[in-house]
Amino acid sequence: MREICSQAKVNLSAINYHFGDKESLYIATIQLAHQSRTEKYPLPEWDEKTPTATKLRGFITTLILRMVGVGEDDRWQTELIFREVTQPTAACESLVADYFRPNMNCLLEILGEVLPAETPQHQRLQTAFSIVGQCLFYRTTAHTISMMVSPEEQQQHYRTEQLANHITTLTLASLGMSDTIQTQTSEPNESQQNVSRNLT
């Protein structure tokens, strides 16, 4: 705490004054980290005419960007959130309530457009978790992927939009839906390049 206050150029008592205790400061830091990811990469806006595949692809693209497609300036946010998820503390309850559950409800709503009405809730959740797991793979195994896939291949086939297209197509196919996707031939934008850079 002394090191934190020294770098922040505040008195040690400021922590108790503003946050109450050390744990509350940590929870506030976790919340700020996830809020920053959400604000930087918000979910697209859809209307009632938006195709389900478009919604699903947009959701997956956003999720990948929040997990992987970050710059050096805010890498600490994803690393802190990932550590909290894998080694949860009391802060994880706040993450689940304020961020993870609302996002999961959004994904379940999208899946509800393609899943049979009689699909039980546990299967709906398992399908949603499988989608999140595919995105999370590129966050947790980035270094390993860089040893298996050449930089040229990463730049050509592992950009944000391409990964989102792959996961979307695979998911829809598993649900009995086809999804025609045109091959991306344009130059990658900054967000797309970020994923490739973070896999190297």
C-alpha positions in Angstrom: 0.0 0.0 0.0 2.9 2.3 0.8 4.3 1.7 -2.7 1.0 2.4 -4.4 0.5 5.6 -2.4 4.0 6.7 -3.1 3.5 6.3 -6.9 0.1 8.0 -6.7 1.7 10.8 -4.7 -1.0 10.6 -2.0 -1.0 10.0 1.7 -1.4 6.4 3.0 -4.6 7.4 4.8 -6.2 8.2 1.4 -6.9 4.5 0.9 -9.0 4.2 4.0 -10.7 7.6 3.3 -11.7 6.8 -0.3 -12.0 3.0 -0.3 -12.3 1.8 3.3 -9.6 -0.9 3.2 -7.1 -2.7 1.0 -9.5 -5.2 -0.3 -12.0 -2.5 -1.4 -9.2 -0.8 -3.3 -8.4 -4.0 -5.1 -12.0 -4.6 -6.0 -12.3 -1.0 -7.3 -9.2 -1.6 -9.4 -10.7 -4.8 -10.9 -14.0 -3.0 -11.7 -12.0 -0.1 -13.4 -10.0 -2.6 -15.5 -13.1 -4.3 -16.8 -15.0 -1.1 -17.3 -12.1 0.2 -19.4 -12.2 -2.9 -21.6 -16.0 -2.5 -22.0 -15.8 1.2 -22.9 -12.9 0.7 -25.4 -14.6 -2.3 -27.1 -18.4 -1.8 -26.7 -20.9 -4.3 -28.1 -22.4 -3.3 -31.5 -25.9 -1.9 -31.6 -28.5 -4.1 -33.3 -32.1 -3.7 -34.3 -34.9 -6.2 -34.8 -33.9 -6.8 -38.4 -30.2 -7.7 -37.7 -29.6 -11.3 -38.7 -28.6 -13.7 -35.9 -25.3 -14.6 -37.5 -24.4 -10.9 -37.6 -25.2 -10.5 -33.9 -23.2 -13.6 -33.0 -20.2 -12.5 -35.0 -20.3 -9.0 -33.5 -20.5 -10.4 -30.0 -17.6 -12.8 -30.6 -15.5 -10.1 -32.3 -16.0 -7.8 -29.3 -15.2 -10.6 -26.8 -11.9 -11.4 -28.6 -10.9 -7.7 -28.7 -11.6 -7.4 -25.0 -9.5 -10.5 -24.2 -6.7 -10.3 -26.7 -6.8 -7.2 -28.9 -5.2 -4.7 -26.6 -2.3 -2.4 -26.8 0.7 -2.2 -24.5 -0.9 0.8 -22.6 -3.7 -1.3 -21.2 -2.4 -4.8 -21.2 -2.4 -4.7 -17.3 -6.2 -4.7 -17.5 -6.6 -8.0 -19.2 -3.8 -9.6 -17.2 -5.4 -8.5 -13.9 -8.9 -9.7 -15.0 -7.5 -13.0 -16.2 -5.7 -13.5 -12.9 -8.9 -12.7 -11.0 -10.8 -15.3 -13.0 -8.3 -18.0 -12.6 -7.5 -17.2 -9.0 -10.7 -15.7 -7.7 -11.0 -13.5 -4.7 -14.0 -11.5 -3.4 -13.6 -9.2 -6.4 -14.7 -12.0 -8.7 -18.3 -11.7 -7.4 -18.4 -8.1 -8.5 -17.1 -9.0 -11.9 -19.7 -11.7 -12.4 -22.6 -9.5 -11.2 -21.7 -6.3 -13.0 -20.1 -7.5 -16.2 -19.9 -11.3 -16.9 -23.6 -12.1 -16.2 -25.0 -9.2 -18.3 -22.7 -10.2 -21.2 -23.7 -13.8 -20.8 -27.4 -12.8 -20.8 -26.8 -11.0 -24.1 -25.2 -14.0 -25.6 -28.0 -16.3 -24.4 -30.5 -13.9 -26.0 -28.7 -14.2 -29.3 -28.5 -18.0 -29.0 -32.2 -18.1 -28.2 -32.9 -17.0 -31.7 -31.5 -20.3 -33.1 -31.8 -22.8 -30.3 -35.0 -24.9 -30.2 -37.5 -23.5 -27.8 -37.4 -26.7 -25.7 -33.6 -26.5 -25.2 -33.1 -26.7 -21.4 -31.2 -23.9 -19.7 -28.2 -25.9 -18.8 -27.6 -26.7 -22.5 -28.1 -23.1 -23.4 -25.4 -22.1 -20.9 -23.1 -24.9 -22.0 -23.4 -23.6 -25.6 -22.6 -20.1 -24.5 -19.7 -21.3 -22.4 -18.3 -23.1 -25.4 -18.3 -19.9 -27.4 -16.5 -18.0 -24.6 -14.0 -20.9 -24.3 -13.1 -20.7 -27.9 -12.4 -16.9 -27.6 -10.5 -17.5 -24.3 -8.2 -20.0 -26.0 -6.5 -17.3 -27.9 -6.0 -15.3 -24.7 -4.6 -18.2 -22.6 -2.4 -19.9 -25.2 -1.0 -16.9 -27.2 2.6 -17.8 -26.5 2.1 -21.5 -27.5 0.3 -20.5 -30.7 3.2 -18.2 -31.6 5.5 -21.3 -31.4 3.2 -23.3 -33.6 2.1 -20.7 -36.2 4.5 -18.6 -38.2 4.3 -14.8 -37.9 3.2 -14.7 -41.6 0.4 -17.1 -41.0 -0.7 -15.2 -37.9 -0.9 -12.0 -39.9 -2.8 -13.7 -42.7 -5.2 -15.9 -40.8 -5.4 -14.9 -37.1 -6.7 -11.4 -37.2 -9.6 -10.4 -35.1 -12.3 -10.6 -37.7 -11.0 -13.9 -39.1 -11.0 -15.6 -35.7 -14.5 -14.3 -35.1 -15.7 -15.6 -38.4 -14.2 -19.0 -37.7 -15.8 -19.3 -34.3 -19.1 -18.0 -35.6 -19.2 -20.4 -38.5 -18.2 -23.3 -36.3 -20.8 -22.5 -33.7 -23.6 -22.0 -36.3 -22.7 -25.3 -38.0 -22.9 -27.1 -34.7 -26.4 -25.7 -34.3 -27.4 -26.8 -37.8 -27.2 -23.4 -39.4 -25.0 -22.5 -42.4 -23.2 -19.2 -42.5 -21.5 -18.0 -45.7 -18.6 -15.7 -45.0 -16.5 -13.9 -47.7 -12.8 -14.2 -47.3 -11.3 -11.0 -46.0 -8.8 -9.6 -48.4 -8.5 -6.0 -47.2 -5.6 -4.7 -45.2 -6.1 -5.3 -41.4 -7.1 -2.4 -39.3 -5.5 -1.5 -36.0 -7.8 -3.7 -33.9 -7.2 -6.7 -36.3 -3.5 -6.2 -36.1 -3.5 -6.1 -32.4 -4.5 -9.8 -32.1 -1.8 -10.9 -34.4 0.8 -8.9 -32.5 -0.3 -10.3 -29.2 0.0 -13.9 -30.5 3.7 -13.3 -31.3 
